[in-house]
Amino acid sequence: MPPKAVSRDGDTPAGFKNYITPRGYKRLKDEYTYLRIVERPMVVEEVAHAASLGDRSENAEYIYGKKRLREIDRRMRFLHKRLAAAEVVEPSQDRGAAVFFGATVTVAWPDGSEKVFDLIGEDEIEADLGRISWRSPIGQTLMRKKEGDAVRFQHLAEKATLDVVEVIYKVQDLDPPSRWDRHKAAFRDAGKAVVETLELPADTEPDTEPDTGPDTGVDDRDDEVLP
């Protein structure tokens, strides 16, 4: 059974593991930290200033600020849940000729063309670079296959027999410095101490929107994702 998708707000049942590479984990952590330490305090200050100006019902600055604060808090809750469930997997660890999480797979199409896919986590997809989720239709088709295998791929109207040409496990390319990397360097240069934490701020806006995303289910098994 293919693993089920994660709901929109990131809710995960007990035991769920969010498989992710070190690069993907750093992206989530840096985004969360930037929102918590840089952007959210700035918006909170703007909202407090707007509230001090008087009638909030017709105060566009206050209304927009509160809207932006809810968006930030919603995103932070999502990131917090995904980070809490993260199972970081190093893709450079050699797992042999079979396809598991973190593999870089070269696949031959019937017309002779080849494509290279990195099977990574749901939170780090970059389809234009061939970085796809291991949960995706083609990711699930390739999981546990080996070099030389011919696999039947079917998704929507597409049907094809694909050949697994090569399976390797390699060191990931590094991302350029994130927004948080740049701000952290600026804080350090200014002599400001920064405490990084994954705890949610105590005054985080409550989530009042119903979850309309699909059920996550719990059907990930380590022996299906890793050797």
C-alpha positions in Angstrom: 0.0 0.0 0.0 1.5 3.4 -0.9 2.0 5.8 2.0 -0.7 8.3 2.5 -0.2 12.1 2.1 0.4 14.4 5.0 -2.4 16.8 5.9 -2.2 20.5 5.0 -1.4 21.6 8.5 1.3 19.0 9.1 -0.6 16.9 11.6 1.0 13.5 12.1 -0.3 10.5 14.1 1.8 8.8 16.8 4.7 6.9 15.3 4.8 8.8 12.0 8.3 9.4 10.7 8.9 12.3 8.3 11.9 11.0 6.4 14.1 13.8 5.3 17.7 14.5 4.2 20.1 16.8 6.3 19.7 19.5 3.6 15.9 19.3 3.8 15.9 19.4 7.6 18.2 22.4 7.6 15.8 24.2 5.2 12.8 23.6 7.5 14.8 24.5 10.7 16.2 27.7 9.2 12.8 28.8 7.9 11.2 28.2 11.3 14.1 30.0 13.2 13.9 33.0 10.8 10.2 33.3 11.4 10.5 32.9 15.1 13.5 35.2 15.8 13.3 37.8 12.9 10.0 38.1 11.1 7.4 37.3 13.9 8.8 39.7 16.5 8.8 42.5 13.8 5.2 41.8 12.9 4.2 41.6 16.6 5.7 45.0 17.1 4.0 46.5 14.1 0.6 45.1 15.3 1.1 46.6 18.8 2.0 50.0 17.3 -1.1 49.9 15.0 -3.3 48.9 17.9 -2.1 51.9 19.9 -3.4 54.3 17.2 -7.1 53.8 18.0 -10.1 52.2 16.3 -8.9 48.8 15.2 -12.0 48.0 13.1 -11.0 50.6 10.5 -7.2 50.4 11.0 -5.8 48.8 7.8 -2.3 48.5 9.3 -3.7 46.6 12.3 -5.9 44.3 10.2 -3.2 43.5 7.8 -0.7 42.9 10.6 -3.0 40.5 12.4 -3.6 38.6 9.1 0.1 38.3 8.5 0.7 37.2 12.1 -1.9 34.4 11.7 -0.1 33.3 8.5 3.2 33.2 10.2 1.9 31.3 13.2 0.1 28.8 10.8 3.4 28.2 9.0 5.3 27.9 12.2 2.9 25.3 13.5 3.3 23.3 10.3 7.1 23.5 10.4 7.2 22.6 14.1 5.2 19.4 13.5 7.3 18.4 10.5 10.5 19.0 12.4 9.2 17.1 15.5 8.4 14.0 13.3 11.7 14.3 11.2 13.8 11.2 10.7 17.0 12.5 9.2 18.6 10.1 6.7 22.1 10.7 5.2 21.8 10.0 1.5 25.6 9.4 1.1 25.4 6.2 3.1 25.8 3.4 0.6 22.8 1.1 0.7 23.9 -1.1 -2.2 22.3 -1.6 -5.6 18.7 -1.4 -4.4 16.6 1.8 -4.3 15.9 3.2 -0.8 15.3 6.6 0.6 18.1 9.0 -0.5 19.0 7.1 -3.6 19.9 8.8 -6.9 18.4 6.7 -9.6 19.0 6.8 -13.4 16.0 5.5 -15.3 15.7 4.7 -19.0 12.4 5.4 -20.8 11.1 3.3 -23.7 12.2 6.0 -26.2 15.8 5.7 -25.1 15.9 8.9 -23.0 17.2 8.8 -19.5 16.2 10.7 -16.4 17.9 11.0 -13.0 15.9 11.2 -9.8 16.9 11.9 -6.2 14.3 10.2 -3.9 14.0 12.5 -0.9 11.4 13.8 1.5 8.1 15.5 0.9 9.3 18.8 2.3 12.3 19.2 0.0 10.9 18.5 -3.5 12.5 20.3 -6.5 11.0 18.6 -9.5 13.0 20.8 -12.0 16.2 19.4 -10.5 14.9 15.8 -10.4 14.5 15.8 -6.7 11.2 14.0 -6.0 9.4 12.6 -3.0 9.9 9.0 -2.3 6.1 8.9 -1.8 5.5 10.1 -5.3 4.1 7.6 -7.9 7.4 7.1 -9.6 9.2 7.1 -6.2 7.0 4.3 -5.0 7.5 2.4 -8.3 11.3 2.5 -7.9 11.5 1.8 -4.1 13.4 -1.5 -3.4 14.1 -2.1 -7.1 17.7 -2.8 -8.3 20.0 -1.9 -11.1 19.0 -3.9 -14.2 15.3 -4.3 -13.1 12.5 -3.4 -15.5 9.6 -1.8 -13.7 6.0 -1.1 -14.9 5.1 2.5 -14.2 1.5 3.6 -14.4 0.1 7.0 -13.3 -3.0 8.6 -14.7 -2.8 8.2 -18.5 0.9 7.4 -18.5 2.0 3.7 -18.8 5.5 2.7 -19.5 8.1 0.0 -18.7 11.2 1.7 -17.2 14.7 0.3 -16.9 16.7 1.0 -13.7 20.1 1.9 -15.1 22.0 3.0 -12.1 21.5 3.4 -8.3 24.0 5.4 -6.3 24.1 7.1 -2.9 26.0 10.4 -2.9 26.8 13.4 -0.9 24.2 16.2 -1.3 25.0 19.6 -2.9 24.9 22.3 -0.3 22.3 25.1 -0.5 23.4 28.7 -0.6 23.1 30.6 2.7 19.5 30.9 3.9 17.8 34.0 5.1 18.5 32.8 8.7 22.2 32.1 7.9 22.6 35.7 6.8 20.7 37.1 9.8 22.6 34.9 12.2 25.9 36.1 10.8 24.7 39.7 11.2 23.7 39.1 14.8 27.1 37.5 15.5 28.9 40.4 13.9 26.9 42.8 16.0 27.7 40.9 19.2 24.1 39.9 19.7 23.4 36.6 21.4 20.8 34.4 19.7 19.1 31.4 21.2 17.8 29.0 18.7 14.8 26.8 19.8 12.2 24.8 18.1 9.6 25.6 20.8 6.6 27.6 19.7 6.2 31.1 21.1 3.8 31.2 24.0 1.5 33.8 22.3 1.2 31.9 19.0 -2.2 32.5 17.4 -4.5 29.4 17.9 -5.4 27.4 14.8 -9.1 28.1 14.2 -9.3 26.6 10.7 -10.6 23.1 10.3 -8.2 20.6 8.8 -9.5 19.7 5.3 -6.4 17.7 4.3 -6.3 14.0 3.7 -5.7 11.5 6.5 -2.0 10.7 7.0 -2.4 7.1 8.0 0.5 5.2 9.6 1.9 2.8 7.1 5.6 3.8 6.8 7.9 1.0 7.8 11.7 1.3 8.2 12.3 -1.9 6.2 10.4 -0.4 3.2 12.2 3.0 3.3 15.6 1.9 4.5 17.5 -1.4 4.1 
